[in-house]
Amino acid sequence: MITLHRSGQYRFYVNSGYNLEQPYICVKHEGHFAKFSLQPLALQSNNGFSRTELGRIQQAILDARDQLLKHWASVRGNEGEKPTGDLLLHQE
């Protein structure tokens, strides 16, 4: 997992091999998980988050979406490379 962003209690990350997919972001907190596509912004899956939490998460993604999409653009064509720059906070 590569953490790209943190907002409050939520960790936003992508999985290994992520640059082979369309732009997305995963969100995790206290055992709950959700996955959103970034273009267009849409919930792909949810495991445990309430509607209220999903609304907060969606707003946090909107707030950081330009940076997240810049990250995705920078890794296109660089399969297997890890992201660099301001977005990468932590790799697990």
ABEGO torsion letter per residue (X at the ends): XBBABBBEABBBBBBBGAAABBBBBBBBBGGBBBBBBAOBBBBABBBGBBAAAAAAAAAAAAAAAAAAAAAAAAABGBBGBBBBEAABABBX
